[in-house]
């Protein structure tokens, strides 16, 4: 028998392993929902008025004869009477008599709501339970109600001629003052809240996943882009302060992910390896610029000469990331106000040069689509092993598609849990419309657990470093 499956998003089946993964990813939502449910249960318990319960026990007997048959019939008669007596105990007559006897400030209907009478099967015993906010009043009401019921039965069962009654009721056990309230049942309420909270949390998590239209796994990313995933970059909050990774002494999971990214690039097309690469995404804030910077640094670490171009002439970032001059650069060269040699800037990272975007022009798309742009890319290709271009988002403007058409290939970035599937599909369509060569996809900012299979726990030399030390890797 195969694994159980439940309906998943996009009409696919969600197996038990996927469900466990979903619950692990949504654990904060589940915990929050459970905590809220437990707090509600605790609040209900605190706001509920405590009620105390006092109990008496009545014994029902009938007049019996001396023979076994008469005794049996008498017992059977008593058991039949018990059923009727339990109804009478919860009736209005006994309740009204009890109120008058104790001078209680309530109606007969209110008292009836707090009285429960029950009989054990095949016995002549009746348990009477009375609830009240006061433990003393609960005891007094239970005793008074039992006494009044004894009197009522005597009146009902005594023949008019004054003969001996056919049945009688005796108070076998009187009530005592209860020590603890029976309501609210705090432990039960908390347990119910915990269980309901967990069920609700799991249900909400599954519903959110079914309605979630974002990219969260490599399979979805490959299906939409129709190319393989060349890197799965884990989330590293330290990149917010320092976007560039110092690969010389960094063996963190994100550094190892970029080293694997570098290795995968070399196998994208063995016969015609791409050297001018455009890095783009569907929308801003998907990790495009950070990815372009760090793959350039990873390539430079492998002793390749690399130039990084800031092709986003609308919202350039690389000059701020690397503390470079951003007022002159790509746009300056394209408008003929400077030569490429004049504006290329060295960085503190060996092997990496940067061509910043330069002054923001009024017509970025026209500049990037010009013959001058093609000549600049061709010149850089001739002088560097790799040319990495950080371009604009595809859905915002057409700049990235123009650059992609003039490059060796494009790497599309998708941010885990943020990039929507339809947006990514539209972006890929824009690239195909201009005949761009889509090389691979990159999933960025993946939570550590989701990217655990792509992390490394060792701190020895990487595969590329071992190749260099043995002379096995050469420049392209």
Number of C-alpha atoms within 10 A of each C-alpha: 3 5 8 10 14 11 12 17 15 10 8 10 13 17 16 13 12 14 17 12 14 16 18 13 15 18 15 13 15 22 16 14 22 22 17 15 24 22 15 16 21 18 14 15 19 12 10 13 13 18 19 24 28 27 24 21 21 22 17 22 20 19 16 17 12 7 9 10 10 13 15 13 16 19 19 16 19 24 22 14 17 26 17 10 20 17 12 17 24 22 17 16 15 23 26 19 18 24 18 11 13 13 9 14 10 10 12 19 13 12 23 19 13 15 22 16 19 18 18 12 10 12 15 21 22 23 18 25 23 27 26 21 14 16 22 18 19 25 25 20 27 27 25 21 27 27 19 20 25 20 15 18 16 17 13 14 14 15 12 9 6 7 9 12 16 17 19 22 24 16 18 13 14 18 23 17 16 17 11 11 18 14 15 18 12 17 12 12 19 20 14 15 21 21 15 16 22 20 15 16 24 22 13 16 22 19 13 13 16 14 12 16 17 20 21 22 16 18 11 13 26 15 11 18 21 15 15 17 22 24 23 28 28 25 19 17 10 10 12 10 8 12 20 21 22 15 19 10 9 12 20 16 21 24 24 23 23 25 26 22 21 23 18 15 20 13 13 15 11 9 7 9 14 21 20 22 24 29 27 33 31 28 23 16 14 21 20 25 25 22 21 25 25 22 25 27 29 27 22 22 22 20 18 20 21 27 27 25 25 28 30 25 25 17 13 21 19 26 18 12 16 17 11 15 16 20 15 19 28 30 25 21 21 21 13 10 11 15 15 18 9 11 20 18 17 14 13 9 16 14 19 24 22 26 27 31 28 23 16 19 15 10 10 17 17 13 19 24 17 12 12 15 20 15 12 16 18 15 12 18 17 12 12 18 19 23 27 23 29 30 27 29 24 25 19 13 15 17 23 28 30 22 28 26 19 21 23 19 21 27 22 28 28 31 25 25 17 17 23 18 19 14 18 24 16 16 23 22 15 18 21 15 11 13 14 20 19 21 22 22 26 27 26 26 21 20 16 16 14 17 20 14 9 17 19 15 10 11 11 9 11 15 11 17 17 13 14 14 10 9 9 10 14 10 8 11
